[in-house]
Amino acid sequence: MLCRIDTVDGLHSGKKGRSNISNAHAHLGQGKKVITADIKSFFPATTRQNVFDFFYTTMQCAADVADLLSKILTYNDHIPTGSRISMPLAYFANKRMFDEIESAASEFSAKMTIYVDDLTFSGAMLQKSFIGRLEATAKKYGHKIHPSKTRFYEASEVKLITGAAIKGDEITPRNKHLKQLRGELSVWLDNPGNDEKLTNRILGRMTFIGSIDPRYKDKAKTFRKSVFK
C-alpha cells in the first residue's frame, strides 16, 4: 500500500520500473558536476520513533494505531534489513529530511536522486561546499553521512553512480565489475559447470552488467545455454 503513494521523481528505490541503473541514468549530461554520498547505517538509524512519527503525523493515524504499526514494522527498535517494506518505509519515515536536502540542492540548481541510502546530486553549479550542508542536515535528523563514501566529481571526470560509470551522455559498466566477471569466467573455464555457486554468480553479474550494456544480455543467454544445454 505504501508503494501506491506518489513520490518525488528522484526516488529510484522501492518503485516499480526504477533501479540503481535508472538512478545513474538520471545524471547523464554534459557539464555536470556530481556529488555521491551514503547515509551510514541507514536502516538501523531509522528508529521506531521515526516510523511512529510517520504514521502519527503524516498519515494521521490515532496514537495507539501508529504505536502498534511502529512495533510491527521494526525490529530491535529500528527498520530491519531485508524486509520487503524496509525500502519504502525508510523513505517515508525520513521524507522530511530528504525534502530539506532536496530544497538545499535546488539552491545550486542541482538534481537529487535517492536509491535507498545512496544520495546523488548533479548540476553545473554544484559546489563541493554543499557536502557540509548535506552532513549538517542529515545530523539534524539523527543520521550521518558516511565520510569515506562521499565523493565530489568535476564535470570532466568519470562518475561512479550506484553501480555504473557516467561520463557526459554515456553510461557504461564499472571497470571493477568487468574485471570481476573476467576473473570468474577464467576460474569457471578451468573447471566448467562443476561449481554451481560460481555459475550462478557469473550469470547474475552478466545480467547486471547487461542492464547497463545490452551486449552482455546476449552473453548471458549464450553462457546459460552452454551451461544448461
C-alpha positions in Angstrom: 0.0 0.0 0.0 2.9 2.4 0.7 4.2 1.7 -2.8 0.9 3.1 -4.2 1.7 6.6 -2.9 3.1 9.0 -5.4 6.6 10.1 -4.5 9.2 12.6 -5.9 10.5 11.7 -9.3 14.0 11.5 -7.8 13.2 8.3 -5.8 14.6 5.2 -7.5 14.3 2.5 -4.8 11.2 0.6 -3.9 9.4 1.7 -7.1 8.3 -0.4 -10.0 10.3 0.3 -13.1 13.1 2.0 -11.2 16.5 0.7 -10.2 20.1 1.6 -9.3 20.7 1.9 -13.1 17.7 4.3 -13.6 19.2 6.3 -10.7 22.5 6.6 -12.6 20.8 7.4 -15.9 19.2 10.5 -14.2 22.5 12.2 -14.0 23.6 11.8 -17.7 24.5 15.0 -19.4 27.5 17.2 -20.3 28.9 19.8 -18.0 27.5 18.3 -14.8 29.4 18.2 -11.5 28.3 15.3 -9.2 28.3 14.5 -5.5 27.6 11.0 -4.4 27.0 10.3 -0.7 25.9 7.4 1.5 23.8 7.6 4.7 25.7 5.5 7.3 23.7 2.5 8.7 20.5 3.9 7.2 18.1 1.2 8.3 19.4 0.8 11.9 19.4 4.6 12.2 15.8 4.8 11.1 14.2 4.2 14.5 10.8 3.0 15.7 10.2 6.7 16.7 10.7 7.7 13.1 8.2 5.2 12.0 5.7 6.2 14.7 6.1 9.9 13.7 5.3 9.0 10.0 2.1 7.2 10.8 1.0 9.6 13.5 1.9 12.9 11.9 1.9 12.3 8.2 -0.7 9.5 7.9 -2.7 11.0 10.8 -3.3 7.6 12.4 -4.5 7.5 16.0 -1.6 7.3 18.5 -2.4 3.7 19.5 -2.5 2.6 15.8 0.7 4.4 15.0 2.4 2.9 18.0 1.2 -0.7 17.0 2.3 -0.2 13.4 5.7 1.1 14.5 6.2 -2.0 16.7 5.1 -4.4 13.9 7.3 -2.9 11.3 10.6 -2.6 13.3 13.0 -5.0 14.9 15.1 -4.0 17.9 13.5 -0.5 17.6 14.7 0.2 14.0 13.7 -0.7 10.5 15.1 -4.2 9.6 17.3 -5.0 6.7 15.8 -7.5 4.2 12.1 -6.8 4.8 10.0 -6.0 1.7 8.7 -2.9 3.5 12.1 -1.6 4.5 12.9 0.5 1.4 9.5 2.3 1.0 9.1 2.8 4.8 12.7 4.1 5.2 11.9 6.7 2.6 8.6 7.9 4.1 10.0 7.8 7.7 12.8 10.1 6.5 10.8 12.2 4.0 11.2 15.5 5.9 15.0 15.0 5.8 15.0 14.2 2.1 12.8 17.1 1.3 15.0 19.5 3.2 18.1 18.2 1.5 16.5 18.5 -1.9 15.5 22.0 -1.1 19.1 22.8 -0.3 20.3 21.2 -3.5 17.8 23.3 -5.5 19.8 26.4 -4.4 22.6 25.1 -6.5 20.2 24.2 -9.3 21.2 20.6 -8.7 19.2 17.4 -9.4 18.9 15.0 -6.4 18.1 11.3 -6.6 17.7 8.7 -3.9 18.5 5.0 -4.1 17.9 3.5 -0.6 20.8 5.1 1.3 22.7 6.5 -1.7 22.2 10.2 -2.4 23.3 11.6 -5.8 23.4 15.3 -6.8 24.3 16.7 -10.2 24.4 20.1 -11.8 26.7 22.6 -13.5 26.6 25.0 -10.5 27.1 22.3 -7.8 29.9 23.1 -5.4 32.0 20.9 -3.0 30.8 23.1 -0.1 27.4 21.5 -0.4 28.7 18.4 1.3 28.9 20.3 4.6 25.3 21.4 4.2 24.3 17.8 3.5 26.1 16.5 6.6 24.5 19.1 8.8 21.0 18.3 7.6 21.5 14.6 8.0 22.8 15.1 11.5 19.7 17.2 12.4 17.6 14.2 11.7 19.7 11.7 13.5 21.7 10.4 10.5 25.3 10.6 9.5 26.8 10.9 6.0 29.5 8.2 5.6 32.7 10.2 5.3 34.7 7.7 3.3 31.9 7.2 0.7 31.3 10.8 -0.1 32.8 11.9 -3.4 32.8 15.2 -5.4 33.3 14.8 -9.2 34.3 17.6 -11.5 32.3 17.8 -14.8 35.2 16.3 -16.8 35.6 13.2 -14.6 34.1 9.7 -14.9 31.5 9.5 -12.1 30.7 6.2 -10.3 27.0 6.2 -9.5 25.1 3.3 -7.9 27.0 0.6 -9.9 27.5 2.4 -13.2 30.1 4.7 -14.7 28.9 8.0 -16.1 30.7 10.4 -18.4 28.8 13.1 -20.2 26.0 11.3 -22.1 27.5 7.9 -21.8 26.8 5.2 -19.2 29.0 2.1 -19.0 29.6 -0.8 -16.6 32.3 -0.2 -14.0 35.8 -1.5 -14.8 35.7 -3.2 -11.4 32.7 -5.3 -12.3 34.1 -6.2 -15.7 37.3 -7.3 -14.1 35.4 -9.4 -11.6 33.5 -11.1 -14.4 36.7 -11.8 -16.4 38.2 -13.4 -13.3 35.2 -15.5 -12.5 35.0 -16.7 -16.1 38.7 -17.6 -16.1 38.1 -19.8 -13.0 35.0 -21.3 -14.4 36.7 -22.3 -17.7 39.3 -24.3 -15.8 36.5 -26.5 -14.5 33.3 -25.7 -16.4 29.9 -26.5 -14.9 31.2 -28.0 -11.6 30.7 -25.0 -9.3 27.0 -24.1 -9.2 27.6 -21.1 -7.0 30.2 -19.7 -9.3 27.9 -20.4 -12.3 25.0 -18.5 -10.7 27.3 -15.7 -9.7 28.6 -15.3 -13.3 25.0 -15.3 -14.7 24.0 -12.7 -12.1 26.9 -10.5 -12.9 26.3 -10.8 -16.6 22.6 -9.9 -16.1 23.5 -6.9 -14.0 26.1 -5.6 -16.5 23.6 -6.3 -19.3 21.2 -3.8 -17.6 23.9 -1.2 -18.5 25.4 -2.6 -21.7 22.9 -4.7 -23.7 25.7 -6.8 -25.3 26.0 -8.6 -22.0 22.4 -9.7 -22.2 23.3 -11.8 -25.2 26.5 -13.0 -23.5 24.3 -14.2 -20.6 22.0 -16.0 -22.9 24.9 -17.8 -24.6 26.5 -18.7 -21.3 23.2 -20.0 -19.9 22.7 -22.2 -23.0 26.3 -23.6 -22.7 25.7 -24.5 -19.0 22.2 -25.8 -19.2 22.2 -27.5 -22.7 
